[in-house]
Amino acid sequence: MRILIPCRIAAFYLKKNRDGTRSDSVTIMLSCLVPLRSPAVHVSSRAYQHHFSHSSTASRRSRLFCYSRRTALAVVGLGVLWFTDKQLNASAVARNIRTLWTCTLVTLDYKLNFQPEKAHQIPLLHERVADRIYNLLTSNGGLYIKLGQAIGANAALMPRAMQDRFSRLFDDAPQIPYSSILSVFWSEFGRSPVGPDGVFAEFDEQAVASASIAQVHRARLKSGEWVAVKIQKPDVSKQVEWDLGAFRIVMWMFESWFDMPVYFAVDFISNHLRQELDFLQEARNAIATAEFVATEPRLSGKVYIPRVYTEYSTRRVLTAEWVDGVRLSDRPGIRKLMGEDNGIGLHPMHPSLEGVQLRGGLRAIMQTMVELFSAQMFSWGWVHCDPHPGNIIIRPHPQYRLYPQFVLLDHGLYVRVGEEFRRKYAELWRALLATDWDTVEAITTFWGIGAPDLFASATLMRPVSFRVRRDENENGDSENGTVNQYERSLLMKERLKNFLYDTDKMPKELIFLGRNMRIVQGNNQVLGSPVNRIKITAYWASRSLTTTTNLTFPQRLREYRRDMAFRIVMYSIDLVFWASKLRQWIRALFGVVSEGFEDELERDMRGFAKHAFGVDVAPGVFLG
């Protein structure tokens, strides 16, 4: 039986010594209820302390065990989630978490440090943000590279740090192993690339090129033709919707938190990136472009679109004709092929091209390029939006071996523009070169663009200032010279918001058309500006207005009169171009490195960006 002694009552008991005597002693003052045993009530101080110590140790061990078990379960659970995400979603969830975490850090950094009293630290702030965004894009890879390139197409209006990082954002990536290629073929064709029942007679396991979403292998059909096989990387299809979802969230956050109109372009960009991942759509694009080229006498024969083998193509595999030549990205090789330099190219030439020198020089190449993309914009309404140098091959013409043929690759990203937009875009170009500012303002206002002179400059890639705005611009110059980094950033933000004052009206096609124009301009610039790009484009725009369908006879006659007047005005631009070429040639005679026409325009555009936006533009940023 147990007896409980209340707290704060002194417990006295007799303790029997070894000699048999008894002595009274106060052993302890209880502060709580102490269980005692009856009939021999015997509690010692040492027994109580031992009991208390034992209970405390057991309690600590119990808590430690509980925490350890919870930690182990959490680690195992996270490991299972990570493994499941990696195997089933190609790490899509982890990529999104990385994206949202980076965007949260960027937002907090700007909210905390973009302050008037910290104006001198704003360049360092831009550096930190640029590094975080660049690391995010390159770590995630895949579609993030494409999204980064879409953003980078407008890098000229970003802080200098952003310009530097985006200029290093190339669309290349490590090759995936051959085992992954086999899994794609079994999924798409139900058989392997080679073998007794294989798709091809030969198939090189080593890829000849690898980009963010696909890689290319060389193969030979059983009928004997050599082909290029473009294979989509397996992870891309699993990641695409997650990535585009993250893109949508980030653009919404950016517009909501920073009050910048960017969300309007999300659907348009996302839809076209989805189409780029459908290789059957790319096959249809290539076939359509080949048909357009065949119907244009000025381009037929000069431009070639490799044949697509639809019977060997699926949504994730595209098989097209193999073409030997020199890529435009190999500038030393191109100069050697065109007889303008005897240097060594970046890549070994095909044996059939050794010692070959084609006629026409670099001018023939760029003339064809500018005419091709002008025809796409103003005549066909069917525009290739990724004409970077790696997607262009120059080879000897199959019939006229001494002349070059322009081969256009990678037909995944196209934009179709309607008749009304195409006509207004052509009218805009003609008005810009004829200094018809009323027409320019009318068109840009109709498109919801609030700064027609800025839009005109971005379109021509040369500075344009309207007469009515010169005084404002002069004031802007003096302001930009005195404001600090914080005030300059606010000024740039306000002008960009005014530029896009009605995004509901703005044609979304301008996003990709601008990218096309910048890349074409960059190709001309790196080759020394062999042609007057602005003149060729404007001529094509004006000429396309005379051939527009559904014109009455008086309307067509009026367009012809305007075209003739426009050509007379264009002689002034020709004089500027040839004056630039003359300076270039004279300096070259004395061994002085000289700027080309496009270099001079870029220098002027950099000054204009500083003048209009307060933006410090890096050299070469307009190369696209």
C-alpha positions as CSV (number, residue, x, y, z in Angstrom):
1,M,0.0,0.0,0.0
2,R,1.3,3.6,-0.9
3,I,1.0,6.6,1.4
4,L,1.3,10.1,-0.1
5,I,2.9,12.8,2.1
6,P,1.7,16.3,1.2
7,C,4.1,19.0,0.0
8,R,5.6,21.4,2.5
9,I,5.2,19.0,5.4
10,A,8.4,17.9,7.1
11,A,8.8,14.2,7.0
12,F,10.3,12.8,10.1
13,Y,11.1,9.1,10.6
14,L,13.3,7.0,12.8
15,K,16.3,5.5,11.2
16,K,17.8,2.4,12.8
17,N,21.6,2.5,13.1
18,R,24.0,-0.4,12.9
19,D,24.3,-0.5,16.7
20,G,20.5,-1.0,17.1
21,T,19.8,2.5,18.4
22,R,17.3,4.8,16.8
23,S,17.8,8.4,16.0
24,D,15.4,11.0,14.7
25,S,16.6,13.0,11.7
26,V,15.1,15.3,9.2
27,T,16.0,13.8,5.9
28,I,14.2,16.0,3.4
29,M,11.7,18.8,2.8
30,L,9.4,17.6,0.1
31,S,8.3,20.0,-2.5
32,C,5.9,17.7,-4.2
33,L,4.0,14.6,-3.6
34,V,6.3,11.7,-2.8
35,P,5.1,8.1,-3.0
36,L,6.0,6.1,0.1
37,R,5.6,2.5,0.7
38,S,3.7,1.1,3.7
39,P,4.1,-0.3,6.2
40,A,7.8,0.4,6.2
41,V,7.9,4.1,5.1
42,H,11.4,4.5,3.9
43,V,12.5,7.3,1.5
44,S,16.0,8.6,1.5
45,S,17.4,11.7,-0.2
46,R,19.8,9.6,-2.3
47,A,16.9,7.4,-3.5
48,Y,14.8,10.4,-4.5
49,Q,17.7,12.1,-6.4
50,H,18.4,8.8,-8.2
51,H,14.7,8.5,-9.1
52,F,14.6,12.2,-10.4
53,S,17.9,11.8,-12.4
54,H,16.8,8.6,-13.9
55,S,13.5,10.1,-15.0
56,S,15.2,13.2,-16.5
57,T,17.7,11.1,-18.5
58,A,14.9,8.9,-19.8
59,S,12.9,11.9,-20.8
60,R,15.9,13.4,-22.7
61,R,16.5,10.1,-24.4
62,S,12.8,9.9,-25.4
63,R,12.9,13.4,-26.9
64,L,16.2,12.8,-28.7
65,F,14.7,9.6,-30.1
66,C,11.6,11.4,-31.2
67,Y,13.5,14.2,-32.9
68,S,15.8,11.7,-34.6
69,R,12.9,9.6,-35.8
70,R,11.2,12.7,-37.2
71,T,14.3,13.9,-38.9
72,A,14.9,10.5,-40.4
73,L,11.3,10.3,-41.7
74,A,11.6,13.8,-43.1
75,V,14.9,13.0,-44.9
76,V,13.5,9.7,-46.3
77,G,10.3,11.5,-47.4
78,L,12.2,14.3,-49.1
79,G,14.5,11.7,-50.7
80,V,11.4,9.8,-52.0
81,L,9.9,13.0,-53.4
82,W,13.2,14.0,-55.0
83,F,13.6,10.6,-56.6
84,T,10.0,10.5,-57.8
85,D,10.4,14.1,-59.2
86,K,13.6,13.2,-61.0
87,Q,12.3,9.9,-62.5
88,L,8.8,10.9,-63.4
89,N,9.0,14.7,-63.9
90,A,12.6,15.1,-65.0
91,S,13.2,17.3,-61.8
92,A,10.5,19.7,-62.9
93,V,9.3,20.4,-59.4
94,A,12.9,21.0,-58.1
95,R,13.4,23.4,-61.1
96,N,10.3,25.3,-60.2
97,I,11.3,25.6,-56.5
98,R,14.7,26.8,-57.6
99,T,13.0,29.4,-59.9
100,L,10.6,30.7,-57.3
101,W,13.4,30.8,-54.7
102,T,15.6,32.8,-57.0
103,C,12.8,35.2,-57.9
104,T,12.0,35.7,-54.2
105,L,15.6,36.6,-53.5
106,V,15.7,39.0,-56.4
107,T,12.5,40.6,-55.3
108,L,13.6,41.0,-51.7
109,D,17.0,42.3,-52.8
110,Y,15.3,45.0,-54.9
111,K,12.7,45.9,-52.3
112,L,15.3,46.3,-49.6
113,N,18.2,47.8,-51.5
114,F,16.7,49.8,-54.4
115,Q,16.4,53.0,-52.3
116,P,17.3,56.6,-52.8
117,E,19.8,56.6,-50.0
118,K,21.5,53.5,-51.6
119,A,21.8,54.9,-55.1
120,H,25.6,54.4,-55.2
121,Q,25.1,50.7,-54.5
122,I,22.6,50.1,-57.3
123,P,25.2,48.9,-59.8
124,L,26.2,46.2,-57.3
125,L,22.5,45.3,-56.9
126,H,22.2,44.8,-60.6
127,E,25.3,42.6,-60.6
128,R,23.9,40.3,-57.9
129,V,20.5,40.0,-59.6
130,A,22.2,39.4,-63.0
131,D,24.3,36.6,-61.5
132,R,21.3,35.0,-59.9
133,I,19.2,35.0,-63.0
134,Y,22.0,33.8,-65.2
135,N,22.8,30.9,-62.8
136,L,19.1,30.0,-62.7
137,L,18.8,29.8,-66.5
138,T,22.0,27.8,-67.0
139,S,21.3,25.5,-64.1
140,N,17.8,24.6,-65.2
141,G,18.7,24.5,-68.9
142,G,16.2,23.2,-71.5
143,L,13.4,25.6,-72.1
144,Y,14.9,28.1,-69.7
145,I,17.6,28.8,-72.3
146,K,14.9,29.6,-74.9
147,L,13.1,31.9,-72.5
148,G,16.4,33.6,-71.6
149,Q,17.1,34.2,-75.2
150,A,13.6,35.7,-75.7
151,I,14.4,38.1,-72.8
152,G,17.9,38.7,-74.0
153,A,16.6,39.9,-77.4
154,N,15.6,43.1,-75.5
155,A,18.8,43.2,-73.4
156,A,19.7,46.6,-74.7
157,L,17.1,48.2,-72.3
158,M,18.4,46.3,-69.3
159,P,21.1,47.3,-66.8
160,R,24.7,46.8,-68.1
161,A,25.2,43.7,-65.9
162,M,22.1,42.0,-67.5
163,Q,23.5,42.8,-70.9
164,D,26.8,41.1,-70.1
165,R,25.2,38.0,-68.7
166,F,22.7,37.5,-71.5
167,S,25.3,37.9,-74.1
168,R,26.9,34.7,-72.8
169,L,23.7,32.7,-72.9
170,F,24.3,30.3,-75.7
171,D,21.9,27.5,-76.8
172,D,24.3,24.6,-76.3
173,A,24.2,21.8,-73.8
174,P,25.9,18.5,-73.0
175,Q,24.9,15.5,-75.1
176,I,22.6,13.0,-73.6
177,P,23.8,9.3,-73.6
178,Y,23.0,7.0,-76.4
179,S,20.7,4.9,-74.1
180,S,18.4,7.9,-73.9
181,I,18.4,8.1,-77.7
182,L,17.4,4.5,-77.9
183,S,14.5,5.1,-75.5
184,V,13.2,7.9,-77.7
185,F,13.3,5.7,-80.8
186,W,11.5,2.8,-79.1
187,S,8.9,5.2,-77.9
188,E,8.4,7.0,-81.3
189,F,9.0,4.2,-83.8
190,G,8.8,1.0,-81.8
191,R,12.4,0.0,-82.9
192,S,16.0,1.0,-82.6
193,P,17.9,3.5,-84.9
194,V,19.9,0.7,-86.5
195,G,19.9,-3.1,-86.7
196,P,18.1,-5.7,-88.7
197,D,14.8,-4.0,-88.1
198,G,16.2,-0.5,-87.5
199,V,15.0,2.8,-88.9
200,F,18.3,3.6,-90.6
201,A,21.1,1.7,-92.3
202,E,23.7,3.7,-90.3
203,F,23.4,5.9,-87.3
204,D,26.3,7.8,-85.6
205,E,26.0,7.4,-81.8
206,Q,28.0,10.5,-81.3
207,A,25.9,13.7,-81.9
208,V,27.3,16.3,-84.3
209,A,25.5,19.1,-82.3
210,S,23.7,19.4,-79.0
211,A,21.4,22.3,-77.9
212,S,19.1,22.9,-75.0
213,I,16.1,20.9,-76.3
214,A,17.5,18.6,-78.9
215,Q,20.6,17.1,-80.5
216,V,21.5,16.1,-84.0
217,H,23.0,12.8,-85.3
218,R,24.1,11.9,-88.7
219,A,22.5,8.8,-90.3
220,R,22.1,7.1,-93.6
221,L,18.8,5.9,-95.0
222,K,18.5,2.4,-96.3
223,S,18.0,4.0,-99.7
224,G,21.5,5.5,-99.4
225,E,20.8,9.2,-98.6
226,W,22.6,10.8,-95.7
227,V,20.3,12.7,-93.3
228,A,20.4,14.8,-90.2
229,V,18.3,13.3,-87.4
230,K,17.1,15.9,-84.8
231,I,16.1,14.1,-81.6
232,Q,14.3,15.9,-78.7
233,K,15.8,15.2,-75.3
234,P,13.5,13.0,-73.2
235,D,13.3,15.4,-70.2
236,V,12.0,18.3,-72.3
237,S,8.5,17.1,-72.8
238,K,8.1,16.4,-69.1
239,Q,9.4,19.8,-68.1
240,V,7.7,22.1,-70.6
241,E,4.4,22.7,-68.9
242,W,6.1,23.1,-65.5
243,D,8.6,25.5,-67.0
244,L,5.9,27.6,-68.8
245,G,3.8,27.6,-65.6
246,A,6.8,29.0,-63.7
247,F,7.4,31.6,-66.5
248,R,3.8,32.7,-66.2
249,I,4.0,33.1,-62.4
250,V,7.3,35.0,-62.6
251,M,5.9,37.4,-65.2
252,W,2.8,38.0,-63.1
253,M,5.0,38.6,-60.0
254,F,7.2,41.0,-62.0
255,E,4.2,43.0,-63.3
256,S,2.4,43.0,-59.9
257,W,5.3,43.9,-57.7
258,F,7.3,46.2,-60.0
259,D,4.4,47.7,-62.0
260,M,5.9,46.9,-65.4
261,P,3.7,45.7,-68.3
262,V,5.2,42.3,-69.2
263,Y,2.5,39.8,-68.6
264,F,0.7,40.6,-71.8
265,A,3.3,38.6,-73.8
266,V,3.1,35.4,-71.8
267,D,0.5,33.5,-73.8
268,F,2.0,34.4,-77.1
269,I,5.5,33.4,-76.2
270,S,4.4,30.2,-74.5
271,N,2.2,29.0,-77.4
272,H,5.1,29.5,-79.9
273,L,7.6,27.7,-77.6
274,R,5.2,24.8,-77.4
275,Q,5.0,24.7,-81.2
276,E,8.8,24.7,-81.4
277,L,8.8,21.4,-79.4
278,D,6.5,19.7,-82.0
279,F,8.9,18.4,-84.7
280,L,6.0,17.5,-87.0
281,Q,5.1,21.2,-86.9
282,E,8.7,22.1,-87.7
283,A,8.5,19.7,-90.7
284,R,5.4,21.5,-92.0
285,N,7.1,24.9,-91.5
286,A,10.1,23.8,-93.5
287,I,7.9,22.6,-96.4
288,A,5.9,25.8,-96.4
289,T,9.1,27.9,-96.5
290,A,10.5,25.9,-99.4
291,E,7.2,26.5,-101.3
292,F,7.4,30.3,-100.6
293,V,11.0,30.4,-101.8
294,A,10.2,28.4,-105.0
295,T,7.6,31.0,-106.0
296,E,9.9,34.0,-105.5
297,P,12.1,34.5,-108.6
298,R,14.6,36.8,-106.7
299,L,15.3,34.0,-104.2
300,S,14.6,30.7,-106.0
301,G,18.0,29.0,-106.5
302,K,19.8,31.4,-104.1
303,V,18.1,30.0,-101.0
304,Y,17.7,26.3,-100.2
305,I,15.6,24.6,-97.6
306,P,16.7,21.0,-96.9
307,R,14.2,18.3,-97.8
308,V,12.3,16.8,-94.8
309,Y,11.6,13.1,-94.7
310,T,8.2,13.0,-93.1
311,E,8.1,9.2,-93.1
312,Y,11.0,9.2,-90.7
313,S,9.7,12.1,-88.5
314,T,7.5,12.2,-85.4
315,R,6.7,14.8,-82.8
316,R,10.1,14.1,-81.1
317,V,12.2,13.0,-84.1
318,L,12.9,15.1,-87.3
319,T,14.8,13.7,-90.2
320,A,16.0,16.1,-92.9
321,E,18.5,16.1,-95.8
322,W,22.1,16.4,-94.7
323,V,23.9,19.4,-96.2
324,D,27.7,19.9,-96.3
325,G,28.9,23.5,-96.2
326,V,30.3,26.2,-93.9
327,R,28.1,27.6,-91.1
328,L,27.8,31.4,-91.0
329,S,29.0,31.2,-87.3
330,D,32.5,30.1,-88.7
331,R,33.5,33.6,-89.9
332,P,37.1,32.7,-90.8
333,G,35.7,29.7,-92.8
334,I,33.1,31.8,-94.5
335,R,35.7,34.4,-95.5
336,K,37.9,31.7,-96.9
337,L,35.1,30.1,-98.8
338,M,34.1,33.4,-100.3
339,G,37.7,34.2,-101.3
340,E,38.1,37.2,-99.0
341,D,40.6,35.6,-96.6
342,N,43.1,32.6,-96.6
343,G,42.8,32.0,-92.9
344,I,41.8,28.7,-91.2
345,G,38.2,28.2,-90.3
346,L,36.9,27.2,-86.8
347,H,36.0,23.7,-88.1
348,P,37.5,21.4,-90.7
349,M,36.0,21.9,-94.2
350,H,34.4,19.1,-96.0
351,P,36.9,17.6,-98.6
352,S,34.6,18.7,-101.4
353,L,35.1,22.4,-100.3
354,E,38.9,22.4,-100.0
355,G,40.3,25.0,-102.3
356,V,36.9,26.3,-103.4
357,Q,36.4,30.0,-103.7
358,L,33.0,31.3,-104.5
359,R,32.1,34.5,-106.3
360,G,30.2,37.5,-105.0
361,G,32.0,37.8,-101.7
362,L,30.3,38.4,-98.3
363,R,28.0,40.9,-100.0
364,A,26.3,38.1,-102.0
365,I,25.6,36.2,-98.7
366,M,24.2,39.2,-96.8
367,Q,22.2,40.4,-99.8
368,T,20.4,37.1,-100.0
369,M,19.9,37.0,-96.2
370,V,18.3,40.5,-96.0
371,E,16.2,39.9,-99.0
372,L,15.0,36.5,-97.7
373,F,13.8,37.9,-94.4
374,S,12.4,41.0,-96.0
375,A,10.3,38.8,-98.2
376,Q,9.1,36.8,-95.2
377,M,8.0,39.9,-93.3
378,F,6.5,42.0,-96.1
379,S,5.5,39.5,-98.8
380,W,4.8,36.1,-97.3
381,G,3.8,37.0,-93.7
382,W,5.7,33.9,-92.7
383,V,8.8,34.8,-90.6
384,H,11.6,32.6,-89.3
385,C,12.4,33.9,-85.9
386,D,15.7,32.3,-85.1
387,P,18.1,33.1,-87.9
388,H,21.3,33.0,-85.8
389,P,24.5,32.2,-87.6
390,G,24.5,28.5,-86.5
391,N,21.2,28.0,-88.4
392,I,22.7,29.2,-91.7
393,I,25.0,27.1,-94.0
394,I,26.8,28.5,-97.1
395,R,27.6,25.9,-99.8
396,P,28.4,26.0,-103.5
397,H,25.3,26.1,-105.7
398,P,24.7,22.5,-106.9
399,Q,24.3,23.7,-110.5
400,Y,26.4,26.8,-110.6
401,R,29.4,25.7,-108.6
402,L,31.1,29.1,-108.5
403,Y,28.3,30.8,-106.7
404,P,27.1,30.5,-103.1
405,Q,23.8,29.0,-102.0
406,F,22.1,30.1,-98.7
407,V,20.8,27.1,-96.7
408,L,18.4,27.9,-93.9
409,L,18.0,25.4,-91.0
410,D,16.0,25.0,-87.9
411,H,12.4,25.8,-88.8
412,G,10.8,25.3,-85.3
413,L,10.0,28.9,-84.5
414,Y,7.9,30.8,-87.0
415,V,5.4,33.6,-86.7
416,R,2.5,34.1,-89.1
417,V,1.4,37.7,-89.6
418,G,-1.9,38.8,-91.1
419,E,-2.5,40.9,-94.1
420,E,-3.4,44.1,-92.2
421,F,-0.4,43.9,-89.9
422,R,1.9,43.2,-92.9
423,R,0.6,46.2,-94.8
424,K,0.9,48.6,-91.8
425,Y,4.4,47.3,-91.0
426,A,5.5,48.0,-94.6
427,E,3.9,51.4,-94.5
428,L,5.8,52.1,-91.3
429,W,9.1,51.2,-92.9
430,R,8.5,53.4,-95.9
431,A,7.3,56.3,-93.7
432,L,10.4,56.0,-91.5
433,L,12.8,56.3,-94.4
434,A,10.8,59.0,-96.0
435,T,10.6,60.9,-92.7
436,D,6.8,60.9,-92.8
437,W,6.4,61.3,-89.1
438,D,2.6,61.7,-89.2
439,T,2.2,58.2,-90.7
440,V,4.7,56.8,-88.2
441,E,2.8,58.3,-85.2
442,A,-0.6,57.2,-86.6
443,I,0.6,53.5,-86.9
444,T,2.3,53.4,-83.6
445,T,-0.7,54.9,-81.8
446,F,-2.9,52.4,-83.5
447,W,-0.7,49.7,-82.1
448,G,-0.8,51.1,-78.5
449,I,2.8,52.4,-78.6
450,G,3.3,55.7,-76.8
451,A,6.8,56.6,-77.9
452,P,6.9,56.5,-81.7
453,D,10.5,57.8,-82.0
454,L,11.8,55.1,-79.6
455,F,9.9,52.5,-81.6
456,A,11.2,53.8,-84.8
457,S,14.8,53.7,-83.5
458,A,14.3,50.1,-82.3
459,T,12.8,49.1,-85.7
460,L,15.6,50.6,-87.9
461,M,18.3,49.9,-85.3
462,R,19.5,53.5,-85.7
463,P,18.6,56.6,-83.8
464,V,15.4,58.5,-84.9
465,S,14.3,61.8,-83.3
466,F,11.0,63.4,-84.3
467,R,11.1,67.2,-84.8
468,V,8.5,67.8,-82.1
469,R,10.5,65.9,-79.6
470,R,13.9,67.4,-80.0
471,D,13.6,69.9,-77.2
472,E,12.3,67.2,-74.9
473,N,15.2,65.0,-75.8
474,E,17.8,67.8,-75.2
475,N,16.3,68.3,-71.8
476,G,16.5,64.6,-71.2
477,D,20.2,64.7,-72.0
478,S,20.9,67.3,-69.4
479,E,18.8,65.4,-66.9
480,N,20.6,62.1,-67.5
481,G,23.9,63.8,-66.9
482,T,23.0,64.9,-63.4
483,V,20.7,62.2,-62.0
484,N,22.0,59.4,-59.8
485,Q,21.6,55.7,-60.5
486,Y,18.3,55.5,-58.5
487,E,16.7,58.4,-60.4
488,R,18.0,57.1,-63.7
489,S,16.4,53.7,-63.1
490,L,13.1,55.3,-62.2
491,L,13.3,57.4,-65.4
492,M,13.9,54.4,-67.5
493,K,11.0,52.5,-65.9
494,E,8.6,55.4,-66.5
495,R,9.6,55.8,-70.2
496,L,9.2,52.1,-70.8
497,K,5.8,52.2,-69.3
498,N,4.9,55.1,-71.5
499,F,6.3,53.1,-74.5
500,L,3.9,50.3,-73.8
501,Y,0.9,52.4,-72.7
502,D,-1.7,50.0,-74.2
503,T,-0.5,46.4,-74.4
504,D,-4.0,45.2,-75.5
505,K,-3.5,46.9,-78.8
506,M,0.1,46.0,-79.3
507,P,0.7,43.3,-82.0
508,K,2.4,40.4,-80.2
509,E,4.2,39.5,-83.5
510,L,6.5,42.5,-82.9
511,I,8.2,40.6,-80.1
512,F,9.6,38.0,-82.5
513,L,9.9,40.3,-85.6
514,G,12.2,42.5,-83.5
515,R,14.3,39.5,-82.6
516,N,14.6,38.6,-86.3
517,M,15.7,42.1,-87.2
518,R,18.3,42.3,-84.5
519,I,19.9,39.0,-85.5
520,V,20.0,39.9,-89.2
521,Q,21.5,43.2,-88.2
522,G,24.1,41.4,-86.1
523,N,25.0,39.0,-88.9
524,N,25.6,41.9,-91.2
525,Q,27.7,43.7,-88.6
526,V,30.1,40.9,-87.7
527,L,30.8,40.4,-91.4
528,G,31.8,44.0,-91.8
529,S,28.5,45.5,-93.1
530,P,28.9,44.4,-96.7
531,V,25.3,45.6,-97.6
532,N,23.0,48.4,-96.7
533,R,20.5,46.4,-94.7
534,I,18.2,49.3,-94.1
535,K,17.9,50.2,-97.8
536,I,17.3,46.6,-98.9
537,T,14.6,46.1,-96.2
538,A,12.9,49.4,-97.0
539,Y,12.9,48.7,-100.7
540,W,11.2,45.4,-100.2
541,A,8.6,47.0,-97.9
542,S,7.7,49.7,-100.4
543,R,7.6,47.3,-103.3
544,S,5.4,44.9,-101.4
545,L,2.7,47.6,-101.1
546,T,2.4,47.8,-104.9
547,T,1.7,44.1,-105.1
548,T,-0.9,44.0,-102.3
549,T,-4.0,42.0,-103.3
550,N,-7.5,43.6,-103.4
551,L,-6.3,47.0,-104.5
552,T,-8.3,49.0,-107.0
553,F,-6.5,50.4,-110.1
554,P,-6.3,54.0,-108.7
555,Q,-5.0,52.6,-105.3
556,R,-2.4,50.5,-107.1
557,L,-1.3,53.5,-109.2
558,R,-1.0,55.6,-106.1
559,E,1.2,53.0,-104.5
560,Y,3.5,52.9,-107.5
561,R,3.8,56.7,-107.4
562,R,4.7,56.5,-103.7
563,D,7.2,53.8,-104.4
564,M,9.0,55.9,-107.1
565,A,9.1,58.9,-104.8
566,F,10.4,56.7,-102.0
567,R,13.3,55.4,-104.2
568,I,14.4,58.9,-104.9
569,V,14.5,59.7,-101.2
570,M,16.5,56.5,-100.6
571,Y,19.5,57.8,-102.5
572,S,20.4,59.9,-99.5
573,I,20.8,56.7,-97.4
574,D,22.9,55.2,-100.1
575,L,25.2,58.2,-100.0
576,V,25.7,57.7,-96.2
577,F,26.3,54.0,-96.7
578,W,28.9,54.5,-99.4
579,A,30.6,57.3,-97.5
580,S,31.0,54.8,-94.6
581,K,32.4,52.2,-96.9
582,L,34.9,54.7,-98.4
583,R,36.2,55.6,-94.9
584,Q,36.5,51.9,-94.2
585,W,38.5,51.2,-97.3
586,I,40.8,54.1,-96.9
587,R,41.6,53.2,-93.3
588,A,42.2,49.6,-94.3
589,L,44.8,50.7,-96.8
590,F,46.8,52.2,-94.0
591,G,46.3,49.2,-91.8
592,V,43.8,50.9,-89.4
593,V,40.9,48.8,-88.1
594,S,37.8,50.6,-89.2
595,E,34.1,50.5,-88.3
596,G,31.5,49.3,-90.7
597,F,28.2,50.9,-91.4
598,E,26.4,48.8,-88.8
599,D,29.2,49.5,-86.3
600,E,28.5,53.3,-86.7
601,L,24.8,52.7,-86.3
602,E,25.4,50.7,-83.2
603,R,27.5,53.4,-81.7
604,D,24.8,55.9,-82.5
605,M,22.2,53.6,-81.0
606,R,24.2,53.2,-77.8
607,G,24.3,57.0,-77.5
608,F,20.6,57.2,-78.2
609,A,19.8,54.6,-75.5
610,K,21.9,56.6,-73.0
611,H,20.1,59.8,-74.2
612,A,16.5,58.5,-74.2
613,F,16.6,55.9,-71.3
614,G,19.7,56.6,-69.3
615,V,20.9,53.1,-70.1
616,D,24.6,52.2,-70.4
617,V,24.5,49.8,-73.4
618,A,27.4,47.4,-73.8
619,P,29.2,47.2,-77.2
620,G,27.8,44.4,-79.4
621,V,24.5,44.1,-77.5
622,F,22.6,44.8,-80.8
623,L,24.1,41.7,-82.4
624,G,21.0,39.8,-81.4
